[in-house]
Every structure is written in C-alpha cells, then in structure tokens.
Amino acid sequence: MKGARFGIHEGVGISQKARDYRATLPIDSNGVLLDDVDLGMCTPSFASSLVINQSCDSWIEWKTLKGKPLDVYRTKGNDNA
C-alpha cells in the first residue's frame, strides 16, 4: 500500500475507530501513505473509510475486475465474481 493516496479532508460519517486508526498511519500532508501497513482482518467498509476518510458501503461501491460489487462474495458466493 506504500504510495497510496488517502483522502486528506474528513468526510461525513467516519467512525471514531477509523479516525483513531488513521491517526496512527504514516500519511504525509498530501495524503500519501509513506510505508506499507497491515490492516489485518477488517471489513471492506472499514478499509475504505481509512482511505477515503469518510464512510462508504464498500460491499456495493467496490467492484471486482468483472465489474460486480464485492457483495457477491458475501451474499451470493463467488461463482461469477
């Protein structure tokens, strides 16, 4: 993830947990991640809230390479993902 660009302005709905975790990340003033980090086991929504700095339903917003939402892995299995 090193070099990834993170949102620098806090948006709506970010949780206190995400806010606290972001404060520990090595992000410069331009929003660039300065080192690799391991998020461990977390939901796609938590991961995206760290990156975009606001809440988001990543199960629907994030897409597979075939353009399907990640939700297919959670509710329908991964047969056509």
RANOR-V173954 format. One record per residue. N is the residue number from 1. RES is the residue in three letters. NEAR is the number of other C-alpha atoms within 10 Angstrom. D_FIRST is the distance of its C-alpha to the first C-alpha in Angstrom with 1 decimal. Layout:
n = {N/N}
res = {RES/RES}
near = {NEAR/NEAR}
d_first = {D_FIRST/D_FIRST}
This chain:
n = {1/2/3/4/5/6/7/8/9/10/11/12/13/14/15/16/17/18/19/20/21/22/23/24/25/26/27/28/29/30/31/32/33/34/35/36/37/38/39/40/41/42/43/44/45/46/47/48/49/50/51/52/53/54/55/56/57/58/59/60/61/62/63/64/65/66/67/68/69/70/71/72/73/74/75/76/77/78/79/80/81}
res = {MET/LYS/GLY/ALA/ARG/PHE/GLY/ILE/HIS/GLU/GLY/VAL/GLY/ILE/SER/GLN/LYS/ALA/ARG/ASP/TYR/ARG/ALA/THR/LEU/PRO/ILE/ASP/SER/ASN/GLY/VAL/LEU/LEU/ASP/ASP/VAL/ASP/LEU/GLY/MET/CYS/THR/PRO/SER/PHE/ALA/SER/SER/LEU/VAL/ILE/ASN/GLN/SER/CYS/ASP/SER/TRP/ILE/GLU/TRP/LYS/THR/LEU/LYS/GLY/LYS/PRO/LEU/ASP/VAL/TYR/ARG/THR/LYS/GLY/ASN/ASP/ASN/ALA}
near = {11/12/12/13/16/20/16/15/10/13/12/10/11/17/15/9/10/18/15/11/12/16/10/8/14/15/20/12/9/10/17/17/19/15/12/12/11/6/11/7/7/8/12/17/18/20/18/19/25/24/19/18/23/20/20/19/13/18/16/14/14/17/15/12/8/8/9/15/17/18/19/17/15/10/8/10/10/11/7/9/16}
d_first = {0.0/3.8/6.2/5.6/9.1/10.4/14.2/16.3/19.5/20.1/21.5/23.9/23.7/20.7/21.7/22.4/20.2/17.1/18.5/19.0/15.6/14.0/16.5/15.0/11.4/11.2/11.3/13.9/16.8/15.4/12.5/9.8/7.2/8.8/7.3/5.2/6.8/8.8/10.2/13.0/15.4/15.3/16.6/14.8/16.7/15.4/11.7/12.7/14.9/12.2/10.5/13.9/15.9/18.7/19.8/19.6/20.8/17.8/20.1/21.9/19.6/16.8/18.3/18.3/18.7/22.4/22.1/23.0/21.6/19.6/22.9/24.5/22.8/24.1/27.6/28.7/27.0/25.0/28.0/27.2/23.5}
